[in-house]
Amino acid sequence: MHTDASSLSSLLRRLLPGAQLDGSNLQRIDLTGAWIQQASLKYANLQEARLNDARLCGAVLCGANLLGARLVGADLSGANLQGAILSGADLTDARFDGANLFEAYLDGADLTGAVLRGADLGGAILLDAKLESTIFSGADLRGAILLEDEELPDEDLTTLIGRSLRAGVAVRELRRIYALFETAHVDEYTRLDPLLAALQRRRPRPLE
């Protein structure tokens, strides 16, 4: 389905929840404050779309392209964003409670103040994402990619954690990973890889 974004903006605002918009071309569309819960937008092109304060609860956005989109204050609770591209998106204060973000691309995204309580972020790419005051309570972050492969230490993570924490010294990579979550909120129900779990239990000391 190929649709002109400018002609659809007003129409979509009148659509009932559950609209079928799979594969639609909605690039740069303005749906600020739109109510489109349970809509199906699989593989839709939403590059640079304006979805601030939109209600997308339970929407299906698998594989959707939201590159550079603005979703400030949007509610995507329970939405399925598996494999979605949210690179460089502004997700400030957005809600993703219980959302499926498995293997989603969140590199360079601004998640300041976002709520991802109980969200599945397994295998998600979070390179250069802003995570200030982001809430990850009960979220699954196992397998999330935080650093480029070439930046990761060569030694086994278990050995690295043990050596670094026993010595009370943080290598550069450990400090950089921890910095991503320095102001983020995690709890005992947040599922983390061993490296992040260890860093949450004990903050590395600054290098002299």
PyMOL commands that set and color helices and strands:
alter all, ss='L'
color gray80, all
select helices_A, chain A and resi 5-14+149-151+157-167+172-180+194-201
alter helices_A, ss='H'
color red, helices_A
deselect
rebuild
show_as cartoon
